[in-house]
Amino acid sequence: MNTDELLNAETITALTEQAIDAGTSVMLAGIIFIIGLIVAGTVRRAIRSTALKSERIDDTLGNFFASITYYGIMAIVLIAVLERFGVETTSLVAALGAATLAIGLALQGTLSNLAAGVMIILFRPYALGDFVEIAGQAGSVKDITLFTTVLATGDNKKIIVPNGSAWGDVITNYSANGTRRVDFTFSIDYSDDIGKAMELIQQTLRADTRVHKKPDVFTGVSAHGGSSVDIVTKVWCASGNYWGIYHDAMKNVKETFDANGISIPYPHQVNITRKG
């Protein structure tokens, strides 16, 4: 075999080996990608299924975690596939990390709302339909997303509160408990019979079937005002009856006082003239 034939044989062998290596890399990369795709899809479906079965995990949160997990697994699979083709992934990972950091800094407000939304959906300080006060705004909760909480006020105004503001502030949930206490202050004249006034208040409120029998209606003198004796009254009721009882009681007690000679005094001043 002459020199040219030897060189051709070596070239063919080298090319054959390279083709085999390339084919092997492509085949392994394909296998890795297919397995990764199957695993990512299986994990995503498992997370969604778990979220649907669990009462504690909201469907929106379940879908969010499922998507994050899916794309995270696929990112790892993509890096593994590139390594099979001899691509230097260290610099790629570093570039992706730097890009992620830059995006995170640019969207830190949005990401803060996202993190707060996850916490709200997970720990449920309030739910749809609850009447709440969050970030200085009060209303009924109409929608909870990963980024915002939507409230409807009593006069049907739509208020959108960023979840970061809601989670980072005091949350008052008026609907969280099944019962609430309604507090009143009724004022009578100093010349009126305090005992009679307290008895009339108790009778009026006990006549309301929405008022709970236990604990019983409480009345007591809370202050000696500038022109009145103030009687504090406390009753318990179902949370949904709070405002109905409050407004009805203010009307009914006034009418009962009028019918029984108990006066609600106006503020007044006494002028004293000195003879000098």
C-alpha positions as CSV (number, residue, x, y, z in Angstrom):
1,M,0.0,0.0,0.0
2,N,1.5,3.3,-1.1
3,T,1.5,6.5,0.9
4,D,-1.6,8.0,-0.8
5,E,-3.6,4.9,-0.2
6,L,-2.5,4.9,3.5
7,L,-3.5,8.5,3.9
8,N,-6.9,7.9,2.3
9,A,-7.5,4.9,4.6
10,E,-6.6,7.0,7.7
11,T,-8.8,9.8,6.5
12,I,-11.7,7.5,5.9
13,T,-11.2,5.9,9.3
14,A,-11.0,9.3,11.0
15,L,-14.2,10.5,9.2
16,T,-15.9,7.2,10.1
17,E,-15.0,7.6,13.8
18,Q,-16.1,11.3,13.7
19,A,-19.4,10.3,12.1
20,I,-20.0,7.6,14.6
21,D,-19.2,10.0,17.5
22,A,-21.5,12.6,16.0
23,G,-24.2,10.1,15.5
24,T,-23.8,8.8,19.0
25,S,-23.9,12.3,20.4
26,V,-27.1,13.1,18.4
27,M,-28.7,9.9,19.5
28,L,-27.8,10.4,23.2
29,A,-28.9,14.0,23.0
30,G,-32.2,12.9,21.5
31,I,-32.6,10.3,24.2
32,I,-31.8,12.8,26.9
33,F,-34.2,15.4,25.5
34,I,-37.0,12.8,25.1
35,I,-36.5,11.5,28.6
36,G,-36.3,15.0,30.0
37,L,-39.5,16.0,28.2
38,I,-41.3,13.0,29.6
39,V,-40.1,13.6,33.1
40,A,-40.9,17.3,33.0
41,G,-44.4,16.6,31.7
42,T,-45.0,13.9,34.3
43,V,-43.8,16.1,37.2
44,R,-46.0,19.0,35.9
45,R,-49.1,16.8,35.7
46,A,-48.4,15.4,39.2
47,I,-48.1,18.9,40.7
48,R,-51.4,20.0,39.0
49,S,-53.1,16.8,40.1
50,T,-52.0,17.3,43.7
51,A,-53.1,20.9,43.7
52,L,-56.6,19.9,42.4
53,K,-56.9,17.3,45.2
54,S,-55.7,19.6,48.0
55,E,-58.1,22.1,49.5
56,R,-55.2,24.1,50.8
57,I,-53.4,24.6,47.5
58,D,-55.1,27.0,45.1
59,D,-55.4,25.9,41.5
60,T,-53.7,29.1,40.3
61,L,-50.8,28.4,42.6
62,G,-50.6,24.8,41.6
63,N,-50.4,25.7,37.9
64,F,-47.8,28.3,38.7
65,F,-45.6,25.8,40.5
66,A,-46.2,23.2,37.8
67,S,-45.0,25.6,35.1
68,I,-42.0,26.8,37.0
69,T,-40.9,23.2,37.7
70,Y,-41.5,22.2,34.1
71,Y,-39.4,24.9,32.6
72,G,-36.7,24.4,35.3
73,I,-36.4,20.7,34.4
74,M,-36.3,21.6,30.6
75,A,-33.5,24.1,31.2
76,I,-31.4,21.4,32.9
77,V,-32.2,19.1,30.0
78,L,-31.2,21.7,27.4
79,I,-27.8,22.2,29.2
80,A,-27.3,18.4,29.2
81,V,-28.1,18.2,25.4
82,L,-25.7,21.1,24.6
83,E,-22.9,19.3,26.5
84,R,-23.4,16.3,24.3
85,F,-22.5,18.4,21.3
86,G,-19.4,19.8,23.0
87,V,-20.8,23.2,23.8
88,E,-19.1,24.9,26.7
89,T,-22.1,25.4,29.1
90,T,-20.3,27.0,32.0
91,S,-20.2,30.4,30.3
92,L,-23.8,29.9,29.1
93,V,-25.0,29.2,32.7
94,A,-23.1,32.2,33.9
95,A,-24.7,34.4,31.2
96,L,-28.1,33.1,32.1
97,G,-27.5,33.8,35.8
98,A,-26.4,37.3,35.0
99,A,-29.4,37.9,32.8
100,T,-31.7,36.5,35.5
101,L,-30.2,38.8,38.1
102,A,-30.6,41.8,35.8
103,I,-34.2,40.9,35.0
104,G,-34.8,40.4,38.7
105,L,-33.5,43.8,39.6
106,A,-35.5,45.4,36.9
107,L,-38.7,43.7,37.9
108,Q,-38.1,43.6,41.7
109,G,-41.5,45.3,42.3
110,T,-43.3,42.8,40.1
111,L,-41.5,39.9,41.6
112,S,-42.3,41.2,45.1
113,N,-45.9,41.2,44.2
114,L,-45.6,37.7,42.8
115,A,-43.9,36.4,46.0
116,A,-46.6,38.1,48.1
117,G,-49.3,36.6,45.9
118,V,-47.8,33.1,46.5
119,M,-47.8,33.7,50.2
120,I,-51.4,35.0,50.2
121,I,-52.7,32.0,48.1
122,L,-50.7,29.6,50.3
123,F,-51.6,30.9,53.8
124,R,-55.0,32.3,52.9
125,P,-55.3,35.3,55.2
126,Y,-58.5,36.1,53.3
127,A,-60.6,34.3,50.6
128,L,-63.0,35.2,47.9
129,G,-66.1,36.9,49.3
130,D,-64.5,38.0,52.6
131,F,-64.9,41.6,53.7
132,V,-61.4,42.9,54.5
133,E,-59.3,45.9,55.1
134,I,-55.9,45.7,53.4
135,A,-53.3,48.4,52.6
136,G,-55.8,51.0,53.9
137,Q,-58.5,49.9,51.5
138,A,-61.8,48.1,52.6
139,G,-64.1,46.0,50.5
140,S,-65.2,42.5,49.5
141,V,-62.6,40.3,47.9
142,K,-63.6,39.6,44.3
143,D,-60.4,38.1,42.9
144,I,-57.0,37.0,44.1
145,T,-54.2,36.6,41.4
146,L,-50.5,36.0,41.7
147,F,-49.9,39.8,41.4
148,T,-53.0,41.6,42.8
149,T,-56.1,41.4,45.0
150,V,-59.3,42.9,43.6
151,L,-61.7,44.5,46.0
152,A,-65.3,45.8,45.6
153,T,-66.3,48.6,47.9
154,G,-69.8,49.0,49.4
155,D,-70.7,51.5,46.5
156,N,-69.3,49.0,44.0
157,K,-66.0,50.7,43.2
158,K,-63.3,48.3,41.9
159,I,-60.0,48.6,43.9
160,I,-56.9,46.7,42.8
161,V,-54.3,46.3,45.5
162,P,-50.8,45.0,44.7
163,N,-50.2,41.9,46.7
164,G,-46.9,43.3,47.9
165,S,-48.8,46.1,49.6
166,A,-51.4,43.7,51.0
167,W,-49.0,41.2,52.4
168,G,-46.6,43.8,53.8
169,D,-49.3,45.7,55.7
170,V,-51.9,44.9,58.5
171,I,-54.7,42.7,57.2
172,T,-58.1,43.0,58.9
173,N,-60.5,40.2,57.9
174,Y,-64.0,41.0,59.1
175,S,-65.4,37.7,57.7
176,A,-62.8,35.3,59.1
177,N,-64.9,34.4,62.2
178,G,-68.4,33.2,62.2
179,T,-69.6,35.7,64.9
180,R,-68.9,39.3,65.6
181,R,-69.6,41.7,68.4
182,V,-71.6,44.9,67.7
183,D,-70.8,47.9,70.0
184,F,-73.1,50.8,70.5
185,T,-73.0,54.0,72.6
186,F,-76.4,55.5,73.5
187,S,-76.6,58.9,75.3
188,I,-79.3,60.0,77.7
189,D,-80.0,63.1,79.7
190,Y,-78.7,63.4,83.2
191,S,-82.3,63.7,84.4
192,D,-83.3,60.4,82.9
193,D,-83.5,57.1,84.8
194,I,-80.3,55.2,83.9
195,G,-81.7,51.8,85.0
196,K,-84.9,52.3,82.9
197,A,-82.9,53.3,79.8
198,M,-80.6,50.3,80.1
199,E,-83.6,48.0,80.5
200,L,-85.2,49.5,77.4
201,I,-82.0,49.0,75.4
202,Q,-81.8,45.4,76.5
203,Q,-85.5,44.7,75.6
204,T,-85.1,46.3,72.2
205,L,-82.1,44.4,71.2
206,R,-83.3,41.0,72.7
207,A,-86.4,41.4,70.5
208,D,-84.1,41.2,67.4
209,T,-83.9,37.5,66.5
210,R,-80.5,38.0,64.8
211,V,-79.0,38.9,68.2
212,H,-77.5,35.9,69.9
213,K,-78.9,34.9,73.3
214,K,-75.5,33.9,74.6
215,P,-73.6,36.0,75.5
216,D,-76.5,38.1,76.6
217,V,-76.9,41.8,75.7
218,F,-74.5,43.8,77.8
219,T,-75.1,47.4,78.9
220,G,-73.1,49.7,81.2
221,V,-72.3,53.3,81.8
222,S,-69.2,54.2,79.9
223,A,-68.9,58.0,80.5
224,H,-70.3,61.1,82.1
225,G,-70.2,63.4,79.2
226,G,-70.5,67.2,79.0
227,S,-74.2,67.0,78.5
228,S,-75.1,63.3,78.6
229,V,-74.7,60.0,80.4
230,D,-73.2,57.5,77.8
231,I,-74.4,53.9,77.9
232,V,-72.2,51.3,76.1
233,T,-74.1,48.3,74.7
234,K,-72.6,45.1,73.3
235,V,-74.3,42.3,71.5
236,W,-73.1,39.2,69.5
237,C,-74.4,38.1,66.1
238,A,-73.4,36.2,63.0
239,S,-70.8,38.1,61.0
240,G,-73.2,38.6,58.0
241,N,-75.8,40.3,60.2
242,Y,-73.4,43.0,61.7
243,W,-74.5,46.0,59.7
244,G,-78.2,45.1,59.6
245,I,-78.3,44.8,63.4
246,Y,-76.3,48.0,63.8
247,H,-78.6,50.2,61.7
248,D,-81.8,48.7,62.9
249,A,-80.8,49.0,66.6
250,M,-79.9,52.7,66.2
251,K,-83.4,53.3,64.8
252,N,-85.3,51.1,67.2
253,V,-83.6,52.3,70.4
254,K,-84.3,55.9,69.4
255,E,-88.0,55.1,68.8
256,T,-88.2,53.2,72.1
257,F,-86.6,56.1,74.0
258,D,-89.1,58.5,72.5
259,A,-92.0,56.3,73.4
260,N,-90.9,56.0,77.0
261,G,-89.8,59.5,77.8
262,I,-86.0,59.0,77.6
263,S,-84.3,61.9,75.9
264,I,-81.2,62.0,73.8
265,P,-79.7,65.4,74.7
266,Y,-78.2,68.0,72.5
267,P,-74.9,69.5,73.5
268,H,-75.6,72.7,75.4
269,Q,-73.8,75.4,77.2
270,V,-74.7,77.3,80.4
271,N,-74.0,81.0,80.4
272,I,-73.3,82.5,83.9
273,T,-73.6,86.3,84.2
274,R,-71.8,87.9,87.1
275,K,-73.0,91.1,88.6
276,G,-70.2,93.2,89.2
